[in-house]
Amino acid sequence: MLRTIVIGTCVQVQGTLEKELDNGRILIRVGNKVFEGLPVTKKAA
């Protein structure tokens, strides 16, 4: 599943979901790198 996370104040990374952590953050994989951050939520139109 493709997911987007926020790292810091303005950097977003999109990749494959690896794991959901207990603290509300998720891990995503982009190539051979793994990033941790807060998931981007969908906004209602």
PDB file of N, CA, C, O and CB in Angstrom:
ATOM      1  N   MET A   1       0.838  -1.161   0.000  1.00  0.00           N
ATOM      2  CA  MET A   1       0.000   0.000   0.000  1.00  0.00           C
ATOM      3  C   MET A   1       0.894   1.238   0.000  1.00  0.00           C
ATOM      4  O   MET A   1       1.833   1.316   0.792  1.00  0.00           O
ATOM      5  CB  MET A   1      -0.959  -0.010   1.209  1.00  0.00           C
ATOM      6  N   LEU A   2       0.625   2.178  -0.851  1.00  0.00           N
ATOM      7  CA  LEU A   2       1.383   3.412  -0.958  1.00  0.00           C
ATOM      8  C   LEU A   2       0.891   4.403   0.085  1.00  0.00           C
ATOM      9  O   LEU A   2      -0.312   4.645   0.187  1.00  0.00           O
ATOM     10  CB  LEU A   2       1.268   4.006  -2.374  1.00  0.00           C
ATOM     11  N   ARG A   3       1.815   4.987   0.870  1.00  0.00           N
ATOM     12  CA  ARG A   3       1.450   5.942   1.917  1.00  0.00           C
ATOM     13  C   ARG A   3       2.373   7.146   1.852  1.00  0.00           C
ATOM     14  O   ARG A   3       3.479   7.075   1.316  1.00  0.00           O
ATOM     15  CB  ARG A   3       1.514   5.284   3.315  1.00  0.00           C
ATOM     16  N   THR A   4       1.894   8.263   2.415  1.00  0.00           N
ATOM     17  CA  THR A   4       2.674   9.493   2.484  1.00  0.00           C
ATOM     18  C   THR A   4       2.855   9.878   3.939  1.00  0.00           C
ATOM     19  O   THR A   4       1.913   9.814   4.728  1.00  0.00           O
ATOM     20  CB  THR A   4       1.992  10.636   1.690  1.00  0.00           C
ATOM     21  N   ILE A   5       4.078  10.282   4.296  1.00  0.00           N
ATOM     22  CA  ILE A   5       4.353  10.724   5.660  1.00  0.00           C
ATOM     23  C   ILE A   5       4.970  12.117   5.633  1.00  0.00           C
ATOM     24  O   ILE A   5       5.489  12.567   4.612  1.00  0.00           O
ATOM     25  CB  ILE A   5       5.289   9.725   6.386  1.00  0.00           C
ATOM     26  N   VAL A   6       4.901  12.788   6.784  1.00  0.00           N
ATOM     27  CA  VAL A   6       5.525  14.095   6.961  1.00  0.00           C
ATOM     28  C   VAL A   6       6.734  13.914   7.863  1.00  0.00           C
ATOM     29  O   VAL A   6       6.641  13.316   8.935  1.00  0.00           O
ATOM     30  CB  VAL A   6       4.520  15.139   7.559  1.00  0.00           C
ATOM     31  N   ILE A   7       7.863  14.436   7.419  1.00  0.00           N
ATOM     32  CA  ILE A   7       9.094  14.428   8.211  1.00  0.00           C
ATOM     33  C   ILE A   7       9.462  15.885   8.454  1.00  0.00           C
ATOM     34  O   ILE A   7       9.724  16.624   7.505  1.00  0.00           O
ATOM     35  CB  ILE A   7      10.269  13.642   7.482  1.00  0.00           C
ATOM     36  N   GLY A   8       9.483  16.296   9.685  1.00  0.00           N
ATOM     37  CA  GLY A   8       9.771  17.698   9.999  1.00  0.00           C
ATOM     38  C   GLY A   8       8.566  18.576   9.723  1.00  0.00           C
ATOM     39  O   GLY A   8       7.427  18.145   9.901  1.00  0.00           O
ATOM     40  N   THR A   9       8.809  19.814   9.285  1.00  0.00           N
ATOM     41  CA  THR A   9       7.707  20.757   9.100  1.00  0.00           C
ATOM     42  C   THR A   9       7.177  20.815   7.673  1.00  0.00           C
ATOM     43  O   THR A   9       6.014  21.158   7.462  1.00  0.00           O
ATOM     44  CB  THR A   9       8.144  22.121   9.511  1.00  0.00           C
ATOM     45  N   CYS A  10       8.022  20.480   6.679  1.00  0.00           N
ATOM     46  CA  CYS A  10       7.548  20.645   5.308  1.00  0.00           C
ATOM     47  C   CYS A  10       8.045  19.582   4.330  1.00  0.00           C
ATOM     48  O   CYS A  10       7.855  19.734   3.124  1.00  0.00           O
ATOM     49  CB  CYS A  10       7.954  21.982   4.812  1.00  0.00           C
ATOM     50  N   VAL A  11       8.665  18.525   4.806  1.00  0.00           N
ATOM     51  CA  VAL A  11       9.165  17.471   3.926  1.00  0.00           C
ATOM     52  C   VAL A  11       8.209  16.292   3.965  1.00  0.00           C
ATOM     53  O   VAL A  11       7.890  15.775   5.036  1.00  0.00           O
ATOM     54  CB  VAL A  11      10.595  17.031   4.336  1.00  0.00           C
ATOM     55  N   GLN A  12       7.753  15.868   2.790  1.00  0.00           N
ATOM     56  CA  GLN A  12       6.872  14.711   2.678  1.00  0.00           C
ATOM     57  C   GLN A  12       7.573  13.629   1.870  1.00  0.00           C
ATOM     58  O   GLN A  12       8.299  13.916   0.918  1.00  0.00           O
ATOM     59  CB  GLN A  12       5.519  15.101   2.024  1.00  0.00           C
ATOM     60  N   VAL A  13       7.343  12.375   2.264  1.00  0.00           N
ATOM     61  CA  VAL A  13       7.928  11.229   1.576  1.00  0.00           C
ATOM     62  C   VAL A  13       6.813  10.246   1.285  1.00  0.00           C
ATOM     63  O   VAL A  13       5.959   9.992   2.134  1.00  0.00           O
ATOM     64  CB  VAL A  13       9.064  10.563   2.422  1.00  0.00           C
ATOM     65  N   GLN A  14       6.823   9.689   0.072  1.00  0.00           N
ATOM     66  CA  GLN A  14       5.804   8.716  -0.307  1.00  0.00           C
ATOM     67  C   GLN A  14       6.477   7.403  -0.652  1.00  0.00           C
ATOM     68  O   GLN A  14       7.465   7.374  -1.386  1.00  0.00           O
ATOM     69  CB  GLN A  14       4.956   9.226  -1.496  1.00  0.00           C
ATOM     70  N   GLY A  15       5.934   6.309  -0.115  1.00  0.00           N
ATOM     71  CA  GLY A  15       6.509   5.001  -0.379  1.00  0.00           C
ATOM     72  C   GLY A  15       5.590   3.891   0.094  1.00  0.00           C
ATOM     73  O   GLY A  15       4.425   4.126   0.416  1.00  0.00           O
ATOM     74  N   THR A  16       6.126   2.685   0.132  1.00  0.00           N
ATOM     75  CA  THR A  16       5.372   1.494   0.508  1.00  0.00           C
ATOM     76  C   THR A  16       5.330   1.352   2.024  1.00  0.00           C
ATOM     77  O   THR A  16       6.357   1.473   2.693  1.00  0.00           O
ATOM     78  CB  THR A  16       5.988   0.238  -0.132  1.00  0.00           C
ATOM     79  N   LEU A  17       4.153   1.098   2.561  1.00  0.00           N
ATOM     80  CA  LEU A  17       3.981   0.932   3.997  1.00  0.00           C
ATOM     81  C   LEU A  17       4.729  -0.296   4.483  1.00  0.00           C
ATOM     82  O   LEU A  17       4.552  -1.389   3.945  1.00  0.00           O
ATOM     83  CB  LEU A  17       2.497   0.826   4.355  1.00  0.00           C
ATOM     84  N   GLU A  18       5.571  -0.119   5.506  1.00  0.00           N
ATOM     85  CA  GLU A  18       6.320  -1.216   6.115  1.00  0.00           C
ATOM     86  C   GLU A  18       5.689  -1.645   7.432  1.00  0.00           C
ATOM     87  O   GLU A  18       5.457  -2.833   7.655  1.00  0.00           O
ATOM     88  CB  GLU A  18       7.776  -0.809   6.338  1.00  0.00           C
ATOM     89  N   LYS A  19       5.407  -0.662   8.320  1.00  0.00           N
ATOM     90  CA  LYS A  19       4.933  -0.997   9.654  1.00  0.00           C
ATOM     91  C   LYS A  19       4.268   0.215  10.293  1.00  0.00           C
ATOM     92  O   LYS A  19       4.688   1.350  10.073  1.00  0.00           O
ATOM     93  CB  LYS A  19       6.091  -1.502  10.531  1.00  0.00           C
ATOM     94  N   GLU A  20       3.216  -0.035  11.094  1.00  0.00           N
ATOM     95  CA  GLU A  20       2.592   1.008  11.903  1.00  0.00           C
ATOM     96  C   GLU A  20       3.118   0.882  13.322  1.00  0.00           C
ATOM     97  O   GLU A  20       3.075  -0.200  13.906  1.00  0.00           O
ATOM     98  CB  GLU A  20       1.032   0.903  11.869  1.00  0.00           C
ATOM     99  N   LEU A  21       3.612   1.975  13.880  1.00  0.00           N
ATOM    100  CA  LEU A  21       4.200   1.966  15.211  1.00  0.00           C
ATOM    101  C   LEU A  21       3.159   2.347  16.267  1.00  0.00           C
ATOM    102  O   LEU A  21       2.131   2.946  15.950  1.00  0.00           O
ATOM    103  CB  LEU A  21       5.399   2.925  15.271  1.00  0.00           C
ATOM    104  N   ASP A  22       3.438   1.993  17.522  1.00  0.00           N
ATOM    105  CA  ASP A  22       2.511   2.268  18.624  1.00  0.00           C
ATOM    106  C   ASP A  22       2.350   3.757  18.913  1.00  0.00           C
ATOM    107  O   ASP A  22       1.325   4.170  19.456  1.00  0.00           O
ATOM    108  CB  ASP A  22       2.981   1.566  19.873  1.00  0.00           C
ATOM    109  N   ASN A  23       3.347   4.568  18.558  1.00  0.00           N
ATOM    110  CA  ASN A  23       3.291   5.998  18.857  1.00  0.00           C
ATOM    111  C   ASN A  23       2.547   6.813  17.792  1.00  0.00           C
ATOM    112  O   ASN A  23       2.573   8.043  17.840  1.00  0.00           O
ATOM    113  CB  ASN A  23       4.691   6.533  19.009  1.00  0.00           C
ATOM    114  N   GLY A  24       1.886   6.153  16.831  1.00  0.00           N
ATOM    115  CA  GLY A  24       1.121   6.847  15.799  1.00  0.00           C
ATOM    116  C   GLY A  24       1.901   7.106  14.521  1.00  0.00           C
ATOM    117  O   GLY A  24       1.323   7.523  13.517  1.00  0.00           O
ATOM    118  N   ARG A  25       3.180   6.868  14.543  1.00  0.00           N
ATOM    119  CA  ARG A  25       4.010   7.042  13.351  1.00  0.00           C
ATOM    120  C   ARG A  25       3.999   5.759  12.521  1.00  0.00           C
ATOM    121  O   ARG A  25       3.615   4.694  13.005  1.00  0.00           O
ATOM    122  CB  ARG A  25       5.464   7.426  13.741  1.00  0.00           C
ATOM    123  N   ILE A  26       4.428   5.880  11.264  1.00  0.00           N
ATOM    124  CA  ILE A  26       4.518   4.707  10.406  1.00  0.00           C
ATOM    125  C   ILE A  26       5.892   4.679   9.745  1.00  0.00           C
ATOM    126  O   ILE A  26       6.562   5.706   9.633  1.00  0.00           O
ATOM    127  CB  ILE A  26       3.388   4.708   9.339  1.00  0.00           C
ATOM    128  N   LEU A  27       6.298   3.499   9.312  1.00  0.00           N
ATOM    129  CA  LEU A  27       7.533   3.316   8.559  1.00  0.00           C
ATOM    130  C   LEU A  27       7.169   3.048   7.106  1.00  0.00           C
ATOM    131  O   LEU A  27       6.287   2.238   6.820  1.00  0.00           O
ATOM    132  CB  LEU A  27       8.395   2.151   9.147  1.00  0.00           C
ATOM    133  N   ILE A  28       7.848   3.730   6.191  1.00  0.00           N
ATOM    134  CA  ILE A  28       7.647   3.475   4.762  1.00  0.00           C
ATOM    135  C   ILE A  28       8.997   3.180   4.125  1.00  0.00           C
ATOM    136  O   ILE A  28      10.035   3.630   4.609  1.00  0.00           O
ATOM    137  CB  ILE A  28       6.953   4.688   4.060  1.00  0.00           C
ATOM    138  N   ARG A  29       8.971   2.424   3.043  1.00  0.00           N
ATOM    139  CA  ARG A  29      10.194   2.062   2.315  1.00  0.00           C
ATOM    140  C   ARG A  29      10.173   2.738   0.950  1.00  0.00           C
ATOM    141  O   ARG A  29       9.179   2.699   0.225  1.00  0.00           O
ATOM    142  CB  ARG A  29      10.326   0.510   2.163  1.00  0.00           C
ATOM    143  N   VAL A  30      11.309   3.362   0.624  1.00  0.00           N
ATOM    144  CA  VAL A  30      11.534   3.949  -0.698  1.00  0.00           C
ATOM    145  C   VAL A  30      12.849   3.363  -1.195  1.00  0.00           C
ATOM    146  O   VAL A  30      13.922   3.757  -0.738  1.00  0.00           O
ATOM    147  CB  VAL A  30      11.572   5.547  -0.655  1.00  0.00           C
ATOM    148  N   GLY A  31      12.765   2.429  -2.122  1.00  0.00           N
ATOM    149  CA  GLY A  31      13.967   1.736  -2.586  1.00  0.00           C
ATOM    150  C   GLY A  31      14.531   0.896  -1.453  1.00  0.00           C
ATOM    151  O   GLY A  31      13.852   0.009  -0.936  1.00  0.00           O
ATOM    152  N   ASN A  32      15.779   1.174  -1.061  1.00  0.00           N
ATOM    153  CA  ASN A  32      16.375   0.413   0.036  1.00  0.00           C
ATOM    154  C   ASN A  32      16.439   1.222   1.332  1.00  0.00           C
ATOM    155  O   ASN A  32      17.090   0.799   2.287  1.00  0.00           O
ATOM    156  CB  ASN A  32      17.770  -0.047  -0.350  1.00  0.00           C
ATOM    157  N   LYS A  33      15.774   2.377   1.378  1.00  0.00           N
ATOM    158  CA  LYS A  33      15.763   3.222   2.578  1.00  0.00           C
ATOM    159  C   LYS A  33      14.402   3.154   3.263  1.00  0.00           C
ATOM    160  O   LYS A  33      13.370   3.020   2.607  1.00  0.00           O
ATOM    161  CB  LYS A  33      16.108   4.685   2.219  1.00  0.00           C
ATOM    162  N   VAL A  34      14.417   3.250   4.600  1.00  0.00           N
ATOM    163  CA  VAL A  34      13.186   3.241   5.392  1.00  0.00           C
ATOM    164  C   VAL A  34      13.090   4.573   6.127  1.00  0.00           C
ATOM    165  O   VAL A  34      14.051   5.016   6.755  1.00  0.00           O
ATOM    166  CB  VAL A  34      13.158   2.033   6.400  1.00  0.00           C
ATOM    167  N   PHE A  35      11.920   5.208   6.045  1.00  0.00           N
ATOM    168  CA  PHE A  35      11.679   6.494   6.688  1.00  0.00           C
ATOM    169  C   PHE A  35      10.579   6.346   7.723  1.00  0.00           C
ATOM    170  O   PHE A  35       9.656   5.549   7.553  1.00  0.00           O
ATOM    171  CB  PHE A  35      11.306   7.571   5.648  1.00  0.00           C
ATOM    172  N   GLU A  36      10.683   7.132   8.812  1.00  0.00           N
ATOM    173  CA  GLU A  36       9.666   7.147   9.865  1.00  0.00           C
ATOM    174  C   GLU A  36       9.068   8.543   9.947  1.00  0.00           C
ATOM    175  O   GLU A  36       9.794   9.537   9.908  1.00  0.00           O
ATOM    176  CB  GLU A  36      10.266   6.719  11.240  1.00  0.00           C
ATOM    177  N   GLY A  37       7.735   8.620  10.061  1.00  0.00           N
ATOM    178  CA  GLY A  37       7.096   9.920  10.183  1.00  0.00           C
ATOM    179  C   GLY A  37       5.621   9.777  10.466  1.00  0.00           C
ATOM    180  O   GLY A  37       5.097   8.672  10.609  1.00  0.00           O
ATOM    181  N   LEU A  38       4.956  10.930  10.546  1.00  0.00           N
ATOM    182  CA  LEU A  38       3.522  10.950  10.801  1.00  0.00           C
ATOM    183  C   LEU A  38       2.764  10.806   9.486  1.00  0.00           C
ATOM    184  O   LEU A  38       3.118  11.446   8.495  1.00  0.00           O
ATOM    185  CB  LEU A  38       3.112  12.249  11.528  1.00  0.00           C
ATOM    186  N   PRO A  39       1.729   9.977   9.465  1.00  0.00           N
ATOM    187  CA  PRO A  39       0.965   9.798   8.228  1.00  0.00           C
ATOM    188  C   PRO A  39       0.192  11.053   7.862  1.00  0.00           C
ATOM    189  O   PRO A  39      -0.293  11.771   8.737  1.00  0.00           O
ATOM    190  CB  PRO A  39       0.006   8.623   8.362  1.00  0.00           C
ATOM    191  N   VAL A  40       0.079  11.314   6.565  1.00  0.00           N
ATOM    192  CA  VAL A  40      -0.736  12.419   6.063  1.00  0.00           C
ATOM    193  C   VAL A  40      -2.173  11.948   6.033  1.00  0.00           C
ATOM    194  O   VAL A  40      -2.468  10.882   5.493  1.00  0.00           O
ATOM    195  CB  VAL A  40      -0.264  12.896   4.646  1.00  0.00           C
ATOM    196  N   THR A  41      -3.073  12.734   6.610  1.00  0.00           N
ATOM    197  CA  THR A  41      -4.489  12.363   6.645  1.00  0.00           C
ATOM    198  C   THR A  41      -5.231  12.965   5.462  1.00  0.00           C
ATOM    199  O   THR A  41      -4.835  13.998   4.923  1.00  0.00           O
ATOM    200  CB  THR A  41      -5.136  12.817   7.962  1.00  0.00           C
ATOM    201  N   LYS A  42      -6.299  12.314   5.072  1.00  0.00           N
ATOM    202  CA  LYS A  42      -7.130  12.804   3.976  1.00  0.00           C
ATOM    203  C   LYS A  42      -8.010  13.939   4.494  1.00  0.00           C
ATOM    204  O   LYS A  42      -8.485  13.898   5.629  1.00  0.00           O
ATOM    205  CB  LYS A  42      -8.000  11.655   3.371  1.00  0.00           C
ATOM    206  N   LYS A  43      -8.224  14.948   3.655  1.00  0.00           N
ATOM    207  CA  LYS A  43      -9.114  16.049   4.003  1.00  0.00           C
ATOM    208  C   LYS A  43     -10.420  15.880   3.261  1.00  0.00           C
ATOM    209  O   LYS A  43     -10.436  15.495   2.092  1.00  0.00           O
ATOM    210  CB  LYS A  43      -8.472  17.415   3.678  1.00  0.00           C
ATOM    211  N   ALA A  44     -11.502  16.167   3.934  1.00  0.00           N
ATOM    212  CA  ALA A  44     -12.819  16.085   3.293  1.00  0.00           C
ATOM    213  C   ALA A  44     -12.987  17.246   2.324  1.00  0.00           C
ATOM    214  O   ALA A  44     -12.541  18.360   2.598  1.00  0.00           O
ATOM    215  CB  ALA A  44     -13.956  16.091   4.353  1.00  0.00           C
ATOM    216  N   ALA A  45     -13.627  16.988   1.199  1.00  0.00           N
ATOM    217  CA  ALA A  45     -13.834  18.041   0.191  1.00  0.00           C
ATOM    218  C   ALA A  45     -14.975  18.945   0.556  1.00  0.00           C
ATOM    219  O   ALA A  45     -15.282  19.881  -0.183  1.00  0.00           O
ATOM    220  CB  ALA A  45     -14.091  17.436  -1.169  1.00  0.00           C
TER     221      ALA A  45
END
